[in-house]
Amino acid sequence: MGGEEAPRRRRNPRGQGQVLRAELVAAAAHLLATLDQPETLTLRQVAREVGVAPASIYSHFPDLGSLVRHVLRLRYAELARLMDEAAAPAADPLDDLAGRCAAYVRWGVEHPGEYRTLFGGRMPADLALPQDHGAGDAGEALLGSVIASLAAVRQHGGEQPAPARQWQDGLLLWTALHGLVVLYNDHGELPWPPLDALIADVLGLHAGRPAEEVAARLAAR
């Protein structure tokens, strides 16, 4: 019925097609972050959100998969930038790890829908993510930065973990951080301790440093 029709939208002036492209990306990102079932996203929903006919999308993205992958790349880039910026002023490896991981957790808690888009595993069912799509590479880079940062803390303390051990330790740390974000977001009614205290406990456990020391680094930021 009427709900299926895209609302009228004024055509962009000639030469401003990138305005529509940006609006399509913003609409897709918003829908993925707010839909109860983001895996049901369709191009028609995106078109309706922007106020254009579905056919208008094909001038900018060949299919739903390419649009969603573009959104994922942007979100990964945003999170990676925040983590790098948080680690940039680090005085030592522990500072780097604390800043990087705190930025990850804080972003996930402040942007629960966007976090779910990246790490919730609920993309449209027919969306295939080939190895060269770029979004997966960005996600692996985020994990790699945590692995390298944790290894640097260990090495600074005199340890020399083998590469396989570094990978496993970093993966376990990321698992803990991910679990913290998901549980904190999904069960906000629980009497959680302050978020930074939780981050300090997790990092202290995995880095082999006193949680109080990590907490002091976080408090200084």
C-alpha positions in Angstrom: 0.0 0.0 0.0 1.1 3.6 0.6 3.8 2.4 3.0 5.6 0.7 0.2 6.0 3.9 -1.8 9.1 6.0 -1.3 8.2 9.5 -0.2 8.9 12.2 -2.7 12.4 13.5 -2.6 13.8 16.5 -4.5 16.3 15.5 -7.1 19.9 16.4 -6.4 21.3 19.1 -8.6 23.4 17.9 -11.5 26.9 16.9 -10.4 25.8 16.2 -6.8 25.3 12.5 -7.1 27.7 11.9 -4.2 25.1 13.5 -1.9 22.7 10.7 -2.6 25.4 8.1 -2.2 26.3 9.5 1.2 22.6 9.5 2.2 22.3 5.8 1.1 25.3 4.9 3.2 24.0 6.8 6.2 20.5 5.2 5.9 22.0 1.7 5.6 24.2 2.2 8.6 21.3 3.5 10.6 19.0 0.6 9.7 21.7 -2.0 10.4 22.2 -0.4 13.8 18.6 -0.1 14.8 16.6 -2.9 13.2 15.5 -5.6 15.6 16.5 -8.1 12.8 19.3 -6.4 10.8 19.7 -9.6 8.8 16.4 -8.8 7.1 17.6 -5.5 5.6 16.6 -4.9 2.0 17.5 -2.3 -0.6 13.8 -1.3 -0.6 14.1 -0.4 3.1 17.2 1.7 2.4 15.4 3.4 -0.5 12.4 4.2 1.6 14.6 5.6 4.4 16.2 8.1 2.0 13.0 8.8 0.0 14.0 7.5 -3.5 13.0 4.7 -5.8 15.0 1.4 -5.2 16.3 1.7 -8.8 18.2 4.9 -7.8 20.5 2.9 -5.6 22.0 0.9 -8.5 23.7 4.0 -9.8 25.9 3.9 -6.7 25.9 0.3 -5.5 25.4 -2.8 -7.6 23.6 -4.7 -4.9 22.9 -4.9 -1.2 26.1 -6.7 -0.4 28.3 -3.9 -1.8 26.4 -1.3 0.2 26.7 -3.2 3.5 30.3 -4.0 2.9 30.9 -0.2 2.4 29.2 0.5 5.7 31.3 -2.1 7.5 34.5 -0.7 6.1 33.5 2.8 7.3 32.6 1.5 10.8 35.8 -0.5 11.1 37.9 2.5 10.0 36.1 4.7 12.6 36.9 2.2 15.4 40.5 1.6 14.2 41.1 5.4 14.1 39.7 5.9 17.6 41.9 3.0 19.0 45.0 4.4 17.2 44.3 7.9 18.5 43.9 6.6 22.0 47.2 4.7 21.9 49.2 7.5 20.1 50.3 9.4 23.3 51.3 6.1 25.1 54.5 6.4 27.1 55.0 2.6 27.2 53.4 -0.6 26.0 51.0 -0.9 28.9 49.8 2.7 28.1 49.3 1.6 24.5 47.3 -1.5 25.5 45.2 0.4 28.0 44.3 3.2 25.6 43.6 0.9 22.7 41.4 -1.5 24.6 39.6 1.1 26.5 38.7 2.9 23.3 37.4 -0.4 21.9 35.2 -1.1 24.9 33.9 2.5 25.3 33.0 2.7 21.6 31.1 -0.5 21.8 29.2 0.6 24.9 28.4 4.0 23.4 27.4 2.6 20.0 25.7 -0.7 20.8 23.9 -0.8 17.4 27.0 -0.1 15.4 29.0 -2.6 17.5 26.4 -5.3 16.8 26.7 -4.4 13.1 30.4 -5.2 13.2 30.6 -8.1 15.6 27.1 -9.4 16.2 27.1 -11.8 13.2 23.7 -10.7 12.0 24.1 -9.5 8.4 21.6 -10.1 5.7 21.3 -13.8 5.1 22.3 -13.7 1.4 25.3 -11.4 2.0 28.5 -13.2 1.1 31.7 -11.6 2.3 34.6 -12.7 -0.1 38.1 -12.5 1.1 38.8 -9.4 -0.9 35.9 -7.4 0.4 38.0 -5.2 2.7 35.8 -5.2 5.8 37.2 -8.5 7.0 40.7 -7.3 6.5 39.9 -4.2 8.6 38.5 -6.4 11.4 41.6 -8.6 11.3 43.7 -5.4 11.6 41.9 -4.4 14.7 42.5 -7.8 16.3 46.1 -7.7 15.1 46.7 -4.4 16.9 45.4 -5.8 20.2 47.6 -8.9 19.7 50.7 -6.8 19.0 50.0 -4.4 21.9 49.6 -7.3 24.4 52.8 -9.0 23.1 54.7 -5.7 23.5 53.6 -5.5 27.2 54.7 -9.1 27.8 58.1 -8.4 26.0 58.5 -5.3 28.0 58.2 -7.4 31.2 60.9 -9.8 30.0 58.8 -12.5 28.4 59.4 -13.7 24.9 56.1 -15.5 23.9 56.2 -17.5 20.7 54.1 -16.2 17.8 51.5 -18.9 18.3 51.2 -18.0 22.0 50.9 -14.3 21.1 48.0 -15.0 18.8 46.2 -17.2 21.4 46.7 -14.7 24.2 45.5 -11.8 22.1 42.5 -13.7 20.9 41.6 -14.6 24.5 41.9 -10.9 25.4 39.7 -9.8 22.6 37.2 -12.5 23.6 37.1 -11.0 27.1 36.7 -7.5 25.8 33.9 -8.5 23.4 32.1 -10.4 26.1 32.3 -7.4 28.4 30.8 -5.1 25.7 28.0 -7.5 24.8 27.0 -8.4 28.4 27.2 -4.7 29.5 25.0 -3.7 26.6 22.5 -6.5 26.9 22.2 -6.6 30.7 22.4 -2.9 31.7 20.1 -3.6 34.6 22.8 -5.4 36.5 24.7 -3.5 39.2 27.8 -3.2 37.1 31.0 -1.7 38.6 32.4 1.3 36.8 33.3 0.5 33.2 36.9 1.5 33.6 37.3 -0.7 36.6 36.1 -3.7 34.6 38.4 -2.8 31.7 41.3 -2.6 34.2 40.5 -6.0 35.7 40.3 -7.6 32.3 43.6 -6.1 31.1 45.4 -6.7 34.3 44.4 -10.4 34.2 45.5 -10.9 30.6 48.6 -8.7 30.7 49.9 -10.0 34.0 49.9 -6.6 35.6 48.1 -5.4 38.7 44.7 -4.1 37.9 45.4 -1.0 40.0 48.3 -0.1 37.7 46.1 -0.4 34.7 43.4 1.6 36.4 45.8 4.4 37.1 46.7 4.5 33.4 43.1 4.7 32.4 42.4 7.4 35.0 45.2 9.5 33.6 43.5 9.7 30.2 
